[in-house]
Amino acid sequence: MGRTITTQDDQPKPRGEPDSPTANGVTTTLPSQRLADRVLALIAALRPQQWIKNLALFVGILFSQRLFVPLSFERTALAFAAFCMASSSIYLLNDLLDLENDRQHPVKCKRPLASGRLATSWAIGAMGVLVLASGGLTLSIFRIPIGQSSDTFAHYTLQELSETDIRCFLESWCPAVEMALSPEDVATTRETRAKYEMADLMNAIQTVPGVRRLAATPLLLRILAQLHRAGVPLPQRRVALYNQVVETLTQTWRPSQGQ
């Protein structure tokens, strides 16, 4: 009776794998064939069919119309690759932890590790490489500069009011307020009061940096004018000034509009 010699390592022989016949009934496995089988088994253990789930990362740049913006696409593609490597490393870890149970399972016993087609040393090595590669790709994402907004989503900033703009606003706003609040007063009295309000407020804007910064915004300029018209002294400190503006918005702005 002829003897059978195999050159497999300590892993169990894969089920259903045919032997390579040689002369005199001796069975051998070529190193190149064994390496190819291990590589195919490793690819199967990585579950590449599950990577399609990570395509959800492209939804954001798709709906923001930045899919064909080079920097945005590059960042998303690197994130996709990092997610794929990280998920595959988790699959290998789960297979290693459940190896004994999978060998007893009627279906899971056909998995690469459970069937012996993939050595545990290969799985551990591949898992380490995947973790390092995923971490490296994640770090490389932050090295890519964030691209400028496209024309479709341009950013706009309100230009700050100049001192001339502020003066023109007050010249129109102060008389209008006097007319609305004191329609029964004499016109000259209203004009005098409006000029005083405008001059006093302009003096605060020119001398207090915090007031000047707030007055550069149209909405806040109107609030400052209301505070000054109500006789509320404008604080010298910016923090107190902001608090006064917030208090006006939250406590008096909405009630004054009947809401």
Helices and strands as residue ranges (DSSP letters): G 23-25, H 31-45, G 48-58, H 59-63, H 70-97, H 99-104, G 108-110, H 112-115, H 120-141, G 151-153, H 163-181, H 187-207, H 209-215, H 218-229, H 238-247, I 248-253, H 254-256
